[in-house]
């Protein structure tokens, strides 16, 4: 009985050892093929073989070979992730190559393109799935810049409702590009009304009736005061320019101006006319603000209360006030 058990165990060990040997031999063959292909700059064939070899015989060296292959191919995002994984393995194993691998990570990082994906706050996100060139983005990582390879990126996104859309986003070596997902707006959910709430149908009385109207009156009047100030400054400026033009180009007389004098005096008169219009509008706004303020209700609001409005107006002939309302 003991002899049979011993023979079974030996056979199992022999079988497992044979499988491991076969895997290592296959990994070594794939590695040699990949090295030759990479030397011939046939990266599209070499990099996948490095990955196949790594699956059969995983290790820090295999991960580094994958990283170098993708880096030489120009697939910087993929190369960066492989370098990071190799550094992690070296750190976990206490391998002396960790410091050197970290230098590779630091060197390649500024060259890796970044794609920033924005999702608007009011957008529908139920069941949101985003992929870049067919690779699904981790939802928890969506808010972070995605490290990708240089070149145009096919960004596809969808919702649980069946909504689907895609966009092509160009990215360059060392650059950062952004895309805002054009998602439909989230539907607003109405808050259910409690039928047992006795106060739900009671109108809320305004504690300060007419307050908004008085604030509007003050605002309109304030705009008018500013307009009057601006018109005054424009008038003084126009007067100064007009007098300067008479003295420098008109010999002090309005009918002896040269070409420059005619231009300067004309500009000064135009500014003065504009100032007059601004002044009129400002004066009308001040008056309108006063009226709006005085007409604001002061007592309890009534359903039959009259509503009035006063607004400043501008026409080609000047400014004024428009007054209206309803009974």
TORPA-309807 format. One line per 2 residues: number of its first residue (from 1); for each residue y, z, x of N, C-alpha, C, O. Coordinates in steps of 0.05 Angstrom, whole numbers. Layout:
REM TORPA-309807
NUM	Y,Z,X,Y,Z,X,Y,Z,X,Y,Z,X | ...
REM end
This chain:
REM TORPA-309807
1	-24,0,17,0,0,0,25,0,17,44,-15,12 | 25,17,38,48,19,56,52,-7,71,74,-16,75
3	30,-20,78,31,-45,93,44,-67,76,60,-83,85 | 36,-68,50,46,-88,32,76,-84,28,91,-104,29
5	85,-59,25,114,-54,21,129,-62,46,151,-74,44 | 118,-56,69,132,-63,94,134,-93,97,155,-103,106
7	113,-108,89,114,-137,91,135,-149,72,148,-169,79 | 137,-137,48,157,-147,28,185,-143,38,202,-161,36
9	190,-120,49,217,-114,59,224,-133,82,246,-143,84 | 204,-137,100,209,-155,123,215,-183,113,232,-197,124
11	200,-192,92,204,-219,81,232,-221,69,246,-242,72 | 241,-200,56,267,-201,43,289,-202,64,308,-217,62
13	286,-186,85,305,-186,107,306,-213,120,328,-224,127 | 282,-225,125,281,-251,137,295,-272,120,310,-289,130
15	291,-270,94,303,-289,75,333,-287,76,348,-307,78 | 343,-262,74,372,-258,74,385,-267,100,406,-279,101
17	371,-261,122,381,-269,148,382,-299,150,400,-311,162 | 361,-313,138,361,-342,139,384,-354,123,396,-373,132
19	390,-342,100,412,-351,83,439,-348,98,455,-366,99 | 442,-324,110,467,-319,125,470,-338,148,492,-348,154
21	447,-343,162,448,-362,185,456,-390,175,471,-404,188 | 444,-398,152,450,-425,142,479,-427,134,492,-447,139
23	490,-406,121,518,-406,113,536,-407,138,555,-423,138 | 530,-392,158,546,-392,183,545,-420,196,565,-430,206
25	521,-432,196,518,-458,208,535,-479,192,548,-495,204 | 534,-477,166,549,-496,149,579,-491,153,595,-510,154
27	587,-466,154,616,-459,158,625,-470,185,648,-480,187 | 608,-468,206,616,-478,232,619,-508,232,637,-519,244
29	601,-522,218,603,-551,216,629,-559,202,643,-577,211 | 635,-546,179,659,-552,165,684,-546,182,704,-561,181
31	683,-524,197,705,-517,215,710,-539,235,733,-547,240 | 689,-549,248,692,-570,268,703,-596,256,720,-609,268
33	693,-602,232,703,-626,218,733,-623,212,749,-642,216 | 740,-599,203,768,-594,195,787,-596,220,808,-607,218
35	777,-585,242,793,-586,267,799,-615,276,821,-622,283 | 778,-631,274,781,-659,282,800,-674,263,817,-689,272
37	797,-669,237,814,-682,217,843,-673,221,862,-689,218 | 848,-648,227,875,-638,231,887,-651,257,911,-657,257
39	870,-654,277,880,-667,302,888,-696,296,906,-706,309 | 875,-708,277,882,-736,269,904,-736,248,911,-757,237
41	915,-713,242,936,-710,222,927,-718,194,943,-727,177 | 902,-715,188,891,-721,162,889,-694,146,868,-684,140
43	913,-683,141,914,-656,130,902,-654,102,891,-633,95 | 905,-675,86,894,-674,59,864,-670,58,853,-659,39
45	850,-679,80,821,-675,82,815,-650,98,795,-637,93 | 832,-643,117,826,-621,135,829,-594,121,811,-577,124
47	851,-590,107,857,-563,96,835,-554,76,827,-531,77 | 826,-572,58,804,-563,40,779,-555,55,764,-537,46
49	773,-569,77,749,-562,92,752,-535,106,733,-520,108 | 776,-529,115,781,-502,126,776,-481,104,765,-460,110
51	784,-487,80,780,-468,58,751,-465,51,741,-443,45 | 735,-487,51,707,-486,46,693,-469,68,675,-453,62
53	701,-473,93,689,-458,115,695,-429,112,678,-412,118 | 720,-423,103,728,-395,100,711,-381,78,704,-357,81
55	705,-395,56,689,-384,35,661,-376,44,650,-356,36 | 650,-392,62,623,-386,72,624,-364,94,605,-349,97
57	646,-364,109,648,-344,131,676,-334,132,692,-341,150 | 684,-316,113,711,-306,112,718,-289,136,701,-275,148
59	744,-290,143,754,-274,166,783,-280,171,794,-299,161 | 795,-264,188,823,-268,195,828,-295,208,847,-309,201
61	810,-303,226,813,-329,240,812,-352,220,828,-371,223 | 794,-350,201,792,-372,181,818,-374,164,827,-396,159
63	829,-351,157,854,-351,141,877,-363,158,894,-377,147 | 878,-357,183,899,-368,201,896,-398,204,916,-412,204
65	871,-408,205,867,-437,207,878,-451,182,890,-472,183 | 873,-439,159,883,-450,133,913,-450,134,925,-470,126
67	925,-428,143,955,-426,144,967,-448,162,986,-461,154 | 955,-451,186,966,-471,205,963,-499,194,981,-516,197
69	940,-505,181,936,-532,170,957,-538,149,969,-560,149 | 961,-520,130,981,-525,109,1009,-526,120,1026,-541,110
71	1015,-510,141,1041,-511,152,1047,-538,165,1068,-549,161 | 1028,-548,180,1031,-575,193,1033,-597,172,1046,-617,176
73	1019,-593,149,1020,-612,128,1047,-612,113,1054,-631,100 | 1061,-590,115,1087,-587,102,1085,-572,76,1104,-569,61
75	1061,-561,70,1057,-545,45,1064,-516,52,1046,-499,56 | 1090,-511,54,1099,-486,65,1094,-462,47,1088,-440,57
77	1095,-465,21,1089,-443,3,1060,-434,6,1054,-410,7 | 1042,-453,7,1013,-447,10,1008,-434,38,993,-416,40
79	1022,-445,58,1018,-435,85,1029,-406,87,1016,-389,100 | 1051,-401,75,1062,-373,75,1043,-353,63,1039,-332,74
81	1032,-360,40,1013,-342,27,988,-337,44,978,-314,44 | 979,-357,59,956,-353,76,963,-335,100,947,-318,108
83	987,-339,111,995,-321,133,997,-292,124,989,-274,138 | 1008,-288,100,1011,-261,89,984,-248,85,980,-225,91
85	965,-264,75,938,-254,70,924,-247,97,911,-227,99 | 928,-264,117,917,-258,144,929,-233,156,914,-217,168
87	955,-229,152,967,-205,162,956,-180,148,951,-160,161 | 952,-182,122,941,-160,107,913,-153,117,906,-129,121
89	897,-173,121,870,-168,131,870,-155,159,855,-137,164 | 888,-165,176,890,-153,203,899,-124,202,890,-107,217
91	918,-118,184,928,-91,181,906,-73,171,902,-51,181 | 891,-82,151,869,-65,140,847,-60,160,834,-39,160
93	843,-80,178,821,-78,197,831,-65,224,815,-61,242 | 857,-60,226,868,-49,251,866,-69,273,862,-62,296
95	867,-95,266,864,-116,286,890,-119,303,912,-117,292 | 886,-124,329,909,-125,347,926,-150,342,948,-152,353
97	916,-169,327,931,-194,321,952,-191,300,967,-209,294 | 954,-167,288,972,-163,265,1001,-170,273,1015,-183,259
99	1010,-160,297,1038,-163,305,1044,-193,309,1065,-202,301 | 1026,-208,320,1030,-237,324,1030,-252,298,1047,-270,294
101	1012,-244,280,1012,-257,253,1038,-251,238,1048,-268,224 | 1048,-227,241,1074,-220,228,1096,-238,238,1114,-245,223
103	1096,-245,264,1116,-263,275,1114,-291,261,1135,-303,255 | 1089,-300,255,1086,-325,240,1099,-323,212,1112,-341,203
105	1094,-300,199,1105,-296,172,1135,-297,173,1148,-310,156 | 1147,-283,192,1176,-282,194,1188,-309,200,1209,-317,190
107	1174,-324,217,1184,-351,225,1184,-371,203,1202,-387,200 | 1163,-370,186,1161,-390,165,1176,-383,140,1183,-401,124
109	1182,-358,136,1195,-348,111,1221,-363,104,1224,-372,81 | 1240,-367,123,1265,-381,116,1261,-410,108,1279,-422,95
111	1239,-422,116,1234,-450,110,1221,-455,83,1222,-477,72 | 1210,-434,71,1195,-437,46,1215,-441,22,1232,-424,18
113	1212,-462,7,1230,-466,-16,1225,-445,-38,1202,-435,-40 | 1245,-439,-53,1243,-419,-74,1252,-432,-101,1272,-447,-102
115	1237,-427,-121,1244,-436,-148,1248,-412,-166,1230,-396,-170 | 1272,-410,-176,1279,-387,-193,1278,-396,-223,1290,-416,-230
117	1262,-382,-239,1258,-389,-267,1273,-369,-284,1269,-345,-282 | 1291,-379,-301,1307,-362,-319,1297,-364,-348,1290,-386,-357
119	1296,-341,-361,1289,-340,-390,1312,-326,-404,1318,-303,-398 | 1325,-340,-423,1348,-328,-437,1339,-304,-453,1317,-303,-463
121	1358,-285,-456,1351,-260,-470,1344,-264,-499,1327,-250,-510 | 1357,-284,-512,1351,-289,-541,1329,-309,-546,1326,-318,-568
123	1314,-316,-525,1294,-336,-527,1267,-324,-538,1262,-301,-534 | 1252,-341,-552,1225,-333,-561,1206,-332,-536,1205,-351,-521
125	1192,-310,-533,1175,-307,-510,1146,-299,-517,1130,-293,-500 | 1140,-300,-543,1113,-292,-552,1092,-312,-541,1092,-336,-548
127	1074,-302,-524,1053,-319,-513,1064,-338,-492,1051,-359,-487 | 1086,-332,-479,1098,-350,-459,1079,-353,-435,1071,-334,-423
129	1074,-379,-428,1058,-385,-404,1073,-406,-388,1083,-426,-399 | 1075,-401,-362,1090,-420,-345,1072,-427,-321,1058,-410,-310
131	1072,-453,-315,1056,-462,-292,1073,-481,-275,1091,-495,-285 | 1068,-481,-249,1082,-499,-230,1061,-516,-217,1044,-506,-202
133	1063,-542,-221,1043,-561,-211,1015,-552,-218,996,-555,-202 | 1011,-542,-243,985,-535,-252,976,-507,-246,956,-498,-256
135	991,-493,-229,984,-465,-222,999,-446,-240,1024,-446,-240 | 985,-429,-254,998,-411,-273,1013,-389,-258,1002,-377,-239
137	1037,-383,-267,1053,-362,-256,1046,-336,-269,1045,-334,-293 | 1042,-315,-253,1036,-289,-263,1060,-279,-280,1082,-278,-270
139	1055,-272,-306,1078,-263,-322,1094,-240,-310,1118,-238,-314 | 1080,-222,-296,1094,-199,-284,1111,-208,-260,1129,-193,-251
141	1106,-232,-250,1120,-242,-226,1141,-263,-234,1154,-275,-216 | 1144,-268,-260,1161,-290,-269,1191,-285,-262,1206,-304,-258
143	1199,-260,-261,1227,-254,-255,1234,-257,-226,1257,-257,-219 | 1214,-260,-209,1218,-263,-180,1219,-292,-172,1206,-309,-185
145	1233,-299,-150,1233,-327,-141,1205,-336,-133,1190,-321,-120 | 1197,-359,-142,1170,-370,-136,1171,-385,-110,1187,-404,-107
147	1153,-378,-91,1152,-392,-65,1134,-416,-69,1110,-414,-75 | 1145,-440,-64,1131,-465,-70,1133,-483,-46,1146,-477,-26
149	1119,-506,-48,1120,-526,-27,1143,-545,-32,1152,-548,-55 | 1155,-557,-11,1177,-576,-15,1168,-600,-32,1145,-607,-32
151	1187,-611,-46,1182,-635,-63,1186,-628,-92,1191,-605,-100 | 1185,-649,-109,1189,-644,-138,1167,-627,-150,1144,-631,-144
153	1175,-608,-167,1156,-589,-179,1155,-595,-209,1175,-596,-223 | 1131,-597,-219,1127,-601,-248,1123,-574,-261,1103,-560,-258
155	1144,-565,-276,1144,-539,-289,1137,-543,-318,1151,-557,-333 | 1115,-531,-327,1106,-533,-355,1106,-505,-367,1098,-486,-354
157	1114,-503,-392,1115,-477,-405,1109,-481,-435,1115,-502,-447 | 1096,-460,-447,1088,-462,-475,1089,-434,-487,1091,-414,-474
159	1088,-434,-514,1088,-409,-530,1064,-408,-548,1050,-427,-551 | 1059,-384,-558,1036,-381,-576,1039,-397,-601,1019,-404,-614
161	1064,-404,-609,1069,-419,-633,1061,-449,-630,1060,-463,-650 | 1054,-457,-606,1047,-485,-601,1069,-501,-587,1065,-524,-580
163	1092,-488,-584,1114,-501,-570,1106,-507,-541,1096,-490,-527 | 1112,-532,-532,1106,-540,-505,1129,-557,-494,1142,-572,-508
165	1134,-553,-468,1155,-570,-455,1150,-570,-425,1137,-552,-414 | 1161,-590,-412,1158,-592,-383,1183,-603,-371,1199,-616,-385
167	1187,-598,-345,1211,-608,-331,1204,-612,-302,1187,-598,-291 | 1216,-632,-290,1212,-638,-262,1236,-627,-246,1259,-635,-251
169	1230,-609,-227,1251,-595,-212,1248,-602,-182,1227,-595,-171 | 1268,-614,-170,1266,-620,-141,1272,-595,-124,1290,-580,-131
171	1256,-591,-103,1262,-568,-85,1259,-579,-57,1243,-597,-51 | 1276,-568,-39,1276,-577,-11,1269,-554,8,1270,-530,0
173	1260,-561,32,1253,-542,52,1276,-522,57,1298,-530,63 | 1270,-496,54,1290,-476,58,1311,-473,36,1328,-456,37
175	1308,-488,14,1328,-487,-8,1318,-470,-31,1295,-462,-32 | 1337,-464,-49,1332,-449,-73,1342,-465,-97,1366,-470,-99
177	1324,-472,-115,1331,-486,-139,1325,-468,-164,1308,-450,-162 | 1339,-474,-186,1336,-457,-210,1330,-475,-234,1337,-498,-235
179	1316,-463,-253,1311,-477,-278,1312,-456,-300,1301,-434,-298 | 1326,-463,-322,1327,-446,-346,1308,-458,-367,1312,-480,-376
181	1288,-443,-375,1269,-453,-395,1283,-457,-421,1296,-439,-432 | 1280,-481,-432,1293,-488,-458,1275,-480,-481,1262,-496,-494
183	1274,-454,-486,1257,-443,-506,1272,-440,-532,1297,-436,-532 | 1258,-441,-555,1272,-436,-581,1281,-407,-583,1270,-389,-570
185	1302,-403,-598,1312,-375,-601,1293,-358,-618,1279,-368,-636 | 1292,-333,-611,1274,-315,-625,1284,-311,-654,1309,-309,-658
187	1266,-309,-672,1274,-305,-700,1282,-276,-704,1269,-257,-695 | 1304,-272,-719,1314,-245,-724,1297,-233,-747,1292,-245,-767
189	1288,-208,-742,1272,-194,-762,1291,-176,-778,1303,-157,-767 | 1292,-181,-804,1309,-165,-822,1298,-137,-825,1274,-134,-829
191	1315,-117,-823,1306,-89,-826,1300,-84,-855,1317,-88,-872 | 1276,-74,-862,1269,-69,-890,1287,-47,-902,1294,-28,-888
193	1294,-51,-927,1311,-32,-941,1294,-11,-955,1275,-17,-969 | 1301,14,-950,1286,36,-963,1296,39,-992,1319,46,-997
195	1279,32,-1011,1287,33,-1039,1292,62,-1049,1306,65,-1069 | 1283,81,-1034,1287,109,-1042,1313,120,-1031,1321,143,-1037
197	1327,104,-1016,1353,113,-1005,1374,110,-1027,1381,88,-1034 | 1383,132,-1037,1402,131,-1059,1429,120,-1051,1444,110,-1068
199	1435,120,-1026,1462,111,-1018,1462,82,-1008,1482,73,-998 | 1439,68,-1011,1437,42,-1000,1456,22,-1013,1467,4,-1001
201	1461,26,-1040,1478,7,-1055,1507,17,-1057,1523,3,-1069 | 1513,39,-1045,1540,50,-1047,1558,36,-1028,1552,34,-1004
203	1581,26,-1037,1600,13,-1019,1612,34,-1000,1617,57,-1007 | 1615,26,-975,1627,43,-955,1657,40,-955,1668,18,-950
205	1671,61,-961,1700,61,-963,1712,59,-935,1703,73,-917 | 1733,43,-933,1747,41,-907,1765,65,-903,1783,70,-919
207	1759,80,-882,1775,104,-877,1803,98,-869,1821,115,-872 | 1808,74,-859,1835,67,-850,1842,39,-862,1842,19,-847
209	1847,38,-888,1854,12,-900,1879,-1,-887,1899,13,-883 | 1878,-26,-882,1901,-40,-870,1904,-38,-840,1922,-49,-828
211	1885,-23,-828,1888,-18,-799,1885,-45,-783,1901,-51,-765 | 1865,-61,-791,1861,-86,-777,1885,-104,-781,1893,-118,-762
213	1897,-104,-805,1920,-121,-810,1944,-112,-793,1959,-129,-783 | 1948,-86,-791,1970,-76,-774,1966,-83,-745,1985,-90,-731
215	1941,-81,-735,1935,-89,-708,1941,-118,-704,1952,-126,-683 | 1934,-135,-724,1939,-163,-722,1969,-168,-721,1978,-185,-706
217	1984,-153,-737,2014,-156,-737,2026,-150,-710,2043,-164,-700 | 2016,-128,-698,2026,-120,-672,2019,-142,-651,2035,-148,-634
219	1994,-153,-653,1986,-173,-634,2003,-198,-636,2011,-210,-616 | 2008,-207,-662,2024,-231,-666,2052,-226,-655,2064,-243,-642
221	2063,-203,-661,2090,-197,-651,2091,-196,-621,2110,-205,-608 | 2070,-185,-609,2068,-184,-580,2068,-211,-567,2081,-216,-547
223	2053,-229,-579,2052,-257,-570,2080,-269,-572,2089,-284,-554 | 2094,-263,-593,2121,-274,-597,2140,-264,-575,2156,-279,-565
225	2138,-238,-568,2155,-227,-548,2150,-240,-521,2168,-246,-506 | 2124,-245,-515,2117,-258,-490,2129,-287,-490,2139,-296,-469
227	2126,-301,-512,2137,-328,-514,2167,-328,-510,2177,-346,-496 | 2181,-309,-521,2210,-308,-517,2217,-303,-488,2235,-315,-477
229	2201,-286,-475,2206,-281,-446,2201,-306,-430,2217,-312,-412 | 2180,-321,-436,2174,-346,-422,2196,-366,-426,2204,-380,-407
231	2205,-369,-451,2226,-388,-457,2252,-381,-442,2266,-399,-433 | 2258,-355,-440,2282,-347,-425,2280,-355,-396,2299,-365,-384
233	2257,-350,-384,2253,-358,-356,2255,-388,-352,2266,-397,-333 | 2243,-403,-371,2245,-432,-369,2274,-442,-371,2282,-460,-357
235	2289,-429,-389,2317,-437,-393,2333,-432,-368,2349,-450,-359 | 2330,-409,-356,2345,-403,-331,2336,-422,-309,2353,-431,-293
237	2311,-428,-307,2302,-446,-286,2313,-474,-290,2322,-487,-271 | 2313,-484,-316,2323,-510,-322,2353,-512,-316,2363,-532,-305
239	2368,-490,-322,2397,-490,-317,2402,-492,-287,2420,-506,-278 | 2387,-476,-271,2390,-477,-242,2385,-504,-231,2400,-514,-214
241	2363,-517,-240,2356,-544,-230,2377,-565,-238,2383,-583,-223 | 2388,-561,-262,2408,-580,-272,2433,-578,-255,2445,-598,-246
243	2442,-554,-250,2467,-550,-233,2462,-559,-205,2480,-571,-193 | 2439,-554,-194,2433,-564,-167,2433,-594,-165,2443,-606,-146
245	2422,-607,-186,2422,-636,-187,2450,-648,-188,2456,-667,-175 | 2468,-635,-205,2496,-644,-207,2510,-642,-180,2525,-659,-172
247	2505,-620,-166,2519,-615,-141,2508,-633,-118,2524,-643,-102 | 2482,-638,-118,2470,-653,-95,2470,-683,-100,2471,-698,-80
249	2468,-692,-124,2463,-721,-129,2483,-733,-149,2482,-757,-155 | 2502,-717,-160,2520,-728,-181,2549,-723,-175,2567,-729,-191
251	2555,-712,-151,2583,-706,-144,2596,-688,-164,2621,-689,-168 | 2580,-671,-177,2591,-652,-196,2598,-663,-223,2609,-650,-239
253	2590,-689,-228,2597,-702,-253,2572,-714,-265,2554,-724,-251 | 2571,-714,-292,2546,-723,-305,2544,-754,-305,2522,-764,-309
255	2566,-768,-301,2565,-798,-302,2566,-811,-274,2571,-834,-272 | 2560,-795,-253,2560,-806,-226,2535,-799,-211,2535,-796,-186
257	2513,-797,-225,2487,-790,-213,2473,-814,-201,2474,-836,-212 | 2461,-809,-177,2444,-830,-166,2416,-828,-179,2412,-813,-198
259	2397,-844,-169,2371,-845,-182,2357,-818,-182,2345,-810,-202 | 2358,-804,-159,2346,-777,-158,2360,-758,-177,2347,-741,-189
261	2386,-760,-179,2401,-743,-196,2394,-747,-225,2391,-728,-241 | 2390,-773,-233,2382,-778,-260,2355,-766,-267,2350,-755,-288
263	2336,-769,-247,2309,-758,-251,2310,-728,-254,2297,-716,-272 | 2325,-714,-236,2326,-685,-236,2339,-674,-261,2330,-655,-273
265	2361,-687,-270,2375,-677,-293,2358,-682,-318,2358,-665,-337 | 2344,-704,-319,2326,-710,-342,2304,-689,-343,2298,-679,-365
267	2292,-682,-320,2271,-662,-320,2281,-635,-329,2268,-620,-343 | 2305,-629,-320,2317,-603,-328,2322,-601,-358,2317,-581,-370
269	2332,-624,-369,2337,-624,-398,2310,-622,-414,2309,-608,-434 | 2289,-635,-404,2263,-633,-417,2252,-605,-417,2242,-595,-436
271	2256,-592,-394,2247,-564,-392,2263,-546,-411,2252,-528,-424 | 2289,-551,-413,2306,-536,-431,2297,-540,-460,2297,-521,-476
273	2291,-565,-467,2282,-570,-495,2256,-556,-501,2252,-545,-523 | 2238,-557,-482,2212,-543,-485,2217,-513,-488,2204,-500,-505
275	2235,-502,-472,2241,-474,-474,2252,-467,-502,2246,-445,-513 | 2268,-485,-513,2279,-480,-540,2256,-478,-561,2256,-461,-578
277	2236,-496,-558,2214,-496,-577,2198,-470,-574,2190,-458,-594 | 2192,-463,-549,2177,-438,-543,2192,-414,-554,2179,-396,-565
279	2218,-414,-551,2234,-391,-561,2232,-390,-591,2230,-368,-603 | 2233,-413,-605,2232,-413,-634,2205,-403,-644,2203,-387,-663
281	2184,-412,-630,2157,-403,-637,2154,-373,-633,2143,-359,-649 | 2165,-363,-610,2164,-335,-604,2178,-318,-625,2169,-297,-633
283	2202,-328,-632,2218,-314,-652,2203,-313,-679,2203,-293,-693 | 2191,-336,-686,2175,-337,-711,2151,-318,-710,2145,-305,-730
285	2138,-317,-687,2116,-299,-684,2124,-270,-687,2109,-254,-700 | 2146,-262,-675,2156,-235,-678,2161,-228,-707,2153,-207,-718
287	2175,-247,-721,2180,-243,-749,2155,-241,-765,2151,-224,-783 | 2136,-260,-760,2111,-260,-774,2095,-234,-769,2082,-224,-787
289	2095,-225,-744,2081,-200,-738,2092,-176,-754,2077,-159,-763 | 2118,-176,-756,2131,-154,-771,2122,-155,-801,2116,-135,-813
291	2122,-179,-812,2115,-183,-840,2086,-174,-844,2079,-160,-863 | 2068,-184,-826,2039,-177,-829,2035,-147,-827,2019,-135,-842
293	2050,-134,-809,2047,-105,-806,2057,-91,-831,2043,-72,-840 | 2080,-99,-842,2091,-85,-866,2074,-90,-891,2074,-73,-909
295	2060,-113,-892,2044,-118,-916,2016,-106,-916,2001,-108,-935 | 2009,-92,-894,1983,-80,-892,1981,-57,-913,1999,-41,-916
297	1958,-56,-927,1954,-35,-947,1953,-7,-934,1943,-4,-912 | 1964,13,-948,1965,40,-937,1949,60,-953,1944,82,-944
299	1941,53,-978,1926,71,-994,1897,64,-995,1887,51,-978 | 1883,74,-1016,1855,68,-1020,1852,38,-1026,1867,28,-1042
301	1833,24,-1014,1830,-5,-1020,1822,-9,-1049,1805,6,-1060 | 1833,-29,-1062,1827,-35,-1090,1816,-63,-1092,1823,-81,-1076
303	1798,-67,-1111,1785,-93,-1114,1805,-114,-1122,1802,-138,-1115 | 1827,-106,-1137,1847,-125,-1146,1870,-128,-1127,1891,-140,-1133
305	1868,-117,-1103,1890,-117,-1084,1896,-146,-1075,1878,-162,-1070 | 1922,-152,-1073,1930,-179,-1065,1926,-183,-1035,1926,-163,-1020
307	1921,-207,-1027,1917,-214,-998,1938,-234,-990,1942,-254,-1003 | 1952,-229,-968,1972,-246,-958,1967,-253,-929,1952,-238,-915
309	1979,-275,-919,1977,-281,-891,2003,-294,-881,2017,-307,-897 | 2010,-289,-856,2033,-300,-844,2025,-309,-816,2014,-293,-800
311	2029,-335,-810,2021,-345,-783,2044,-363,-773,2057,-376,-788 | 2048,-363,-746,2068,-381,-734,2058,-409,-734,2034,-413,-731
313	2076,-429,-736,2068,-457,-735,2086,-472,-716,2109,-463,-710 | 2076,-494,-705,2091,-511,-687,2091,-539,-697,2070,-550,-704
315	2114,-552,-698,2117,-580,-706,2132,-595,-684,2141,-583,-664 | 2136,-621,-688,2150,-636,-668,2180,-629,-668,2194,-636,-649
317	2189,-617,-690,2218,-610,-692,2223,-581,-685,2246,-572,-686 | 2203,-566,-678,2208,-538,-671,2186,-520,-682,2164,-530,-687
319	2191,-494,-685,2171,-475,-694,2180,-461,-720,2202,-465,-729 | 2161,-447,-732,2167,-433,-757,2145,-414,-764,2128,-407,-748
321	2145,-405,-789,2126,-386,-799,2114,-398,-825,2128,-407,-842 | 2087,-396,-828,2074,-404,-852,2065,-378,-867,2052,-361,-855
323	2073,-376,-893,2068,-352,-909,2051,-361,-933,2057,-381,-946 | 2030,-346,-939,2013,-353,-962,1998,-329,-971,2002,-306,-962
325	1980,-333,-991,1964,-311,-1001,1952,-318,-1027,1952,-341,-1036 | 1941,-298,-1040,1928,-301,-1067,1934,-277,-1084,1939,-255,-1073
327	1934,-280,-1110,1939,-258,-1128,1913,-244,-1135,1913,-225,-1150
REM end
